[in-house]
Amino acid sequence: MSPEPSHLSTAGFYAGKAVRMSFYIAGTVVFAVVAIAVLRVSSFFGQPSSVSTRTSFQINTPKLTRTAAAASTSRFNAGWQEIVQHGQVYDRDTDFTLVVTMPAHPGVPQVHDYSSEMASLRPLIRSTFMGATTYYDLETRFGPVRAANFQINADGRIKLCVSYLSRFDTNALRYKGWLCEADGARPNLTALACILDRITLKNPLPTTAAQSFFDDRAARPARCSAEPVSQTTDTRRPRPPRRFY
């Protein structure tokens, strides 16, 4: 006996309703996952819960100490961020900025893309930023650092600069920033590596992991050098395709 049309209509109605509900539930789950991811990513760059002028990092080098200095420490949901700045991007003289990030949970794996990290440097966003042309590998006592040349137009003043991003073997502490020389001068990459090599502390760091990493690396001998990033290629002749019989 074939089912009656009314029964088929009722079954089809409930089946369609079930399909629509499943799509609504799936969409809600996807939206929630995306929202959580966005919140986790933006937690460092939202409004800080506290800001202090009590800082930990300092750089004692004559090249920078002759310029006006400013520093601050901010507490975010995800951890701490400290900024040390000498001079300003629109000054005729040299300017240097160090941004140090110390996550509250350093054991969580993180991936840091150079372009994205540089795009988050707000003073550069407010200026005309002309992107990187040449990349360099810097060595310091704290570990390797990637750097890149760029050019900036700050209030009509063209300055040649170098941005940098640490590549340490820890998530407990990382830093980034830039160095711009006086009008028309091209930054010396080895000089930048030596500046980063001379970072010291004047106050304890907020996490045990960051403090342990810094203390261990600061005890190493001075080491600063720079060289262009080398590309590796496979120079072997291509093999002919295997034949199967």
LUMNU-962301 format. One line per 8 residues: number of its first residue (from 1); their letters; for each residue x, y, z of C-alpha. Coordinates in nm, 4 decimals, padded with zeros to 6 digits. Example, Ala and Ser with C-alpha at 12.3 -4.5 7.8 and 13.67 -1.06 7.14 Angstrom:
% LUMNU-962301
1 = AS = 01.2300 -00.4500 00.7800 ~ 01.3670 -00.1060 00.7140
END
This chain:
% LUMNU-962301
1 = MSPEPSHL = 00.0000 00.0000 00.0000 ~ 00.1454 00.3366 -00.0963 ~ 00.1592 00.6141 00.1673 ~ -00.1149 00.8733 00.1559 ~ -00.0285 01.2203 00.0160 ~ -00.1117 01.3845 00.3509 ~ 00.1422 01.1615 00.5295 ~ 00.4063 01.2425 00.2673
9 = STAGFYAG = 00.3366 01.6120 00.3064 ~ 00.3715 01.5946 00.6856 ~ 00.6964 01.3949 00.6637 ~ 00.8377 01.6398 00.4125 ~ 00.7455 01.9343 00.6351 ~ 00.9263 01.7904 00.9386 ~ 01.2261 01.6813 00.7315 ~ 01.2635 02.0309 00.5881
17 = KAVRMSFY = 01.2309 02.1820 00.9347 ~ 01.5001 01.9483 01.0680 ~ 01.7370 02.0425 00.7841 ~ 01.6810 02.4135 00.8451 ~ 01.7410 02.3728 01.2180 ~ 02.0641 02.1823 01.1542 ~ 02.1873 02.4679 00.9336 ~ 02.0962 02.7238 01.2015
25 = IAGTVVFA = 02.2798 02.5254 01.4698 ~ 02.5868 02.4767 01.2487 ~ 02.5917 02.8477 01.1650 ~ 02.5675 02.9415 01.5323 ~ 02.8577 02.7097 01.6218 ~ 03.0761 02.8487 01.3404 ~ 02.9951 03.2064 01.4434 ~ 03.0845 03.1298 01.8058
33 = VVAIAVLR = 03.4160 02.9710 01.7065 ~ 03.5074 03.2681 01.4864 ~ 03.4076 03.5146 01.7591 ~ 03.6245 03.3353 02.0157 ~ 03.9189 03.3346 01.7740 ~ 03.8799 03.7065 01.7047 ~ 03.8613 03.7858 02.0749 ~ 04.1735 03.5808 02.1446
41 = VSSFFGQP = 04.3658 03.7509 01.8647 ~ 04.2513 04.1027 01.9500 ~ 04.2866 04.0683 02.3274 ~ 04.6361 04.2170 02.3203 ~ 04.5272 04.5150 02.1124 ~ 04.2044 04.6142 02.2812 ~ 04.1772 04.8560 02.5717 ~ 04.4350 04.7832 02.8450
49 = SSVSTRTS = 04.3061 04.7174 03.1955 ~ 04.5905 04.9280 03.3397 ~ 04.8771 05.1498 03.2193 ~ 05.1867 05.2361 03.4201 ~ 05.5050 05.4382 03.3707 ~ 05.6952 05.1830 03.5792 ~ 05.8879 04.9886 03.3181 ~ 06.1452 04.7105 03.3167
57 = FQINTPKL = 06.3453 04.7499 02.9961 ~ 06.6112 05.0057 02.9149 ~ 06.8881 05.0482 02.6573 ~ 07.2094 05.2201 02.7628 ~ 07.3785 05.3302 02.4424 ~ 07.5019 05.6836 02.3595 ~ 07.3238 05.6696 02.0240 ~ 06.9864 05.6695 02.2020
65 = TRTAAAAS = 07.0399 05.8311 02.5429 ~ 07.0929 06.1723 02.3829 ~ 06.7342 06.1655 02.2485 ~ 06.4137 06.2238 02.4463 ~ 06.2874 05.8992 02.6024 ~ 05.9409 05.7762 02.6999 ~ 05.8172 05.4395 02.8258 ~ 05.5001 05.2686 02.9479
73 = TSRFNAGW = 05.3729 04.9268 03.0541 ~ 05.0173 04.8110 02.9720 ~ 04.8253 04.5153 03.1143 ~ 04.5952 04.3392 02.8672 ~ 04.3754 04.0304 02.8906 ~ 04.6472 03.8235 02.7263 ~ 04.9464 03.9589 02.9184 ~ 05.1750 04.2608 02.9323
81 = QEIVQHGQ = 05.3186 04.4951 02.6709 ~ 05.5986 04.7424 02.7352 ~ 05.7045 05.0225 02.5012 ~ 06.0359 05.2065 02.5182 ~ 06.0737 05.4944 02.2753 ~ 06.3608 05.7319 02.1984 ~ 06.2702 06.0247 01.9734 ~ 05.9732 06.0371 01.7340
89 = VYDRDTDF = 05.9237 05.9192 01.3760 ~ 05.8700 06.2783 01.2582 ~ 06.1909 06.4098 01.4223 ~ 06.4911 06.5079 01.2115 ~ 06.7103 06.3047 01.4461 ~ 06.7305 05.9295 01.5061 ~ 06.4277 05.7568 01.6565 ~ 06.4020 05.4071 01.8016
97 = TLVVTMPA = 06.1093 05.2090 01.9417 ~ 06.1073 04.8783 02.1302 ~ 05.7775 04.6954 02.1895 ~ 05.8060 04.3967 02.4248 ~ 05.5187 04.1480 02.4626 ~ 05.4998 03.8989 02.7502 ~ 05.1971 03.6642 02.7321 ~ 05.0270 03.5617 03.0550
105 = HPGVPQVH = 05.0202 03.2011 02.9248 ~ 05.3529 03.1522 02.7425 ~ 05.2942 02.7788 02.7023 ~ 05.0274 02.8368 02.4367 ~ 05.1781 02.7920 02.0842 ~ 05.1784 03.1089 01.8752 ~ 05.2600 03.1991 01.5137 ~ 05.3912 03.5462 01.4328
113 = DYSSEMAS = 05.3819 03.6738 01.0766 ~ 05.6265 03.9565 01.0008 ~ 05.3896 04.1657 00.7884 ~ 05.1041 04.1375 01.0400 ~ 05.3295 04.2270 01.3316 ~ 05.4586 04.5364 01.1536 ~ 05.1053 04.6404 01.0567 ~ 05.0129 04.6577 01.4266
121 = LRPLIRST = 05.2741 04.9270 01.5001 ~ 05.0310 05.2158 01.5256 ~ 05.2694 05.5128 01.4791 ~ 05.3694 05.3619 01.1458 ~ 05.0043 05.3154 01.0458 ~ 04.9451 05.6877 01.0954 ~ 05.2335 05.7666 00.8571 ~ 05.2890 05.6786 00.4945
129 = FMGATTYY = 05.4621 05.3426 00.5190 ~ 05.6486 05.2076 00.2170 ~ 05.6983 04.8354 00.2621 ~ 06.0052 04.6224 00.3135 ~ 06.2540 04.5730 00.0315 ~ 06.5400 04.3698 00.1819 ~ 06.5357 04.1341 00.4797 ~ 06.8214 04.0596 00.7207
137 = DLETRFGP = 06.9078 03.8043 00.9871 ~ 07.0388 03.9652 01.3059 ~ 07.2152 03.7800 01.5858 ~ 07.2073 03.8989 01.9479 ~ 07.2864 03.7416 02.2827 ~ 06.9106 03.6945 02.3335 ~ 06.8620 03.5073 02.0045 ~ 06.7936 03.5677 01.6345
145 = VRAANFQI = 06.6019 03.8682 01.5052 ~ 06.4558 03.9250 01.1568 ~ 06.4837 04.2809 01.0186 ~ 06.3753 04.4600 00.7013 ~ 06.4438 04.7951 00.5342 ~ 06.1522 05.0292 00.4781 ~ 06.0854 05.3961 00.4144 ~ 05.8460 05.6320 00.5897
153 = NADGRIKL = 05.6915 05.9685 00.5096 ~ 05.6161 06.1323 00.8449 ~ 05.4602 06.4767 00.8039 ~ 05.6456 06.5277 00.4769 ~ 05.9811 06.4079 00.6146 ~ 06.1219 06.1039 00.4350 ~ 06.3251 05.8770 00.6620 ~ 06.4998 05.5481 00.5919
161 = CVSYLSRF = 06.4211 05.2912 00.8597 ~ 06.4591 04.9290 00.9681 ~ 06.1847 04.7263 01.1350 ~ 06.2637 04.4162 01.3413 ~ 06.0915 04.1152 01.4981 ~ 06.2486 03.8676 01.7395 ~ 06.2646 03.4990 01.6508 ~ 06.3462 03.3643 01.9967
169 = DTNALRYK = 06.2962 02.9995 02.0869 ~ 06.0396 03.0945 02.3530 ~ 05.6886 03.2384 02.3701 ~ 05.7563 03.3954 02.7102 ~ 05.9023 03.7137 02.5658 ~ 05.9247 03.8648 02.2193 ~ 05.9911 04.2064 02.0829 ~ 05.9554 04.4171 01.7720
177 = GWLCEADG = 05.9983 04.7784 01.6698 ~ 06.1939 05.0027 01.4387 ~ 06.4977 05.2256 01.4016 ~ 06.4964 05.5344 01.1782 ~ 06.8114 05.7342 01.1237 ~ 06.8418 06.1106 01.0796 ~ 06.7276 06.2662 00.7507 ~ 06.8580 06.0738 00.4508
185 = ARPNLTAL = 07.0829 05.8336 00.6433 ~ 07.0473 05.4595 00.5914 ~ 07.0377 05.2549 00.9156 ~ 07.3281 05.0248 00.9866 ~ 07.1932 04.6731 01.0494 ~ 07.4882 04.5677 01.2650 ~ 07.4406 04.8810 01.4776 ~ 07.0752 04.7836 01.5270
193 = ACILDRIT = 07.1789 04.4320 01.6333 ~ 07.4210 04.5818 01.8864 ~ 07.1494 04.8114 02.0255 ~ 06.9206 04.5109 02.0786 ~ 07.2125 04.3213 02.2328 ~ 07.2453 04.5895 02.5029 ~ 06.8912 04.5707 02.6404 ~ 06.8967 04.5524 03.0210
201 = LKNPLPTT = 06.6433 04.5446 03.3062 ~ 06.5810 04.8009 03.5780 ~ 06.2788 04.6225 03.7296 ~ 06.1639 04.2565 03.7475 ~ 05.9518 04.1164 03.4646 ~ 05.5854 04.0239 03.5287 ~ 05.6163 03.6501 03.4539 ~ 05.8591 03.3884 03.5804
209 = AAQSFFDD = 05.9070 03.2480 03.2293 ~ 06.0047 03.5875 03.0844 ~ 06.2390 03.6609 03.3747 ~ 06.4121 03.3228 03.3478 ~ 06.4597 03.3584 02.9732 ~ 06.6004 03.7096 03.0022 ~ 06.8367 03.6248 03.2890 ~ 06.9729 03.3231 03.1030
217 = RAARPARC = 07.0362 03.5130 02.7776 ~ 07.1685 03.8295 02.9437 ~ 07.4457 03.6220 03.1040 ~ 07.5793 03.5281 02.7592 ~ 07.8698 03.7144 02.5977 ~ 07.7899 04.0140 02.3778 ~ 07.7039 03.9109 02.0241 ~ 07.5732 04.1320 01.7464
225 = SAEPVSQT = 07.5918 04.0825 01.3716 ~ 07.3727 04.1167 01.0630 ~ 07.3630 03.9677 00.7173 ~ 07.1072 03.9542 00.4323 ~ 06.8598 03.6683 00.4454 ~ 06.9947 03.3871 00.2290 ~ 06.7629 03.1837 00.0115 ~ 06.8245 02.8123 -00.0298
233 = TDTRRPRP = 06.7352 02.6301 -00.3496 ~ 06.7681 02.2746 -00.4699 ~ 07.0470 02.2812 -00.7313 ~ 07.0226 01.9128 -00.8196 ~ 06.9129 01.8212 -01.1709 ~ 06.5476 01.7133 -01.1834 ~ 06.5037 01.3385 -01.1884 ~ 06.3163 01.1794 -01.4804
241 = PRRFY = 05.9766 01.0373 -01.3847 ~ 05.9768 00.6744 -01.2777 ~ 05.8316 00.4297 -01.5247 ~ 05.6132 00.1539 -01.4013 ~ 05.5738 -00.1636 -01.6012
END
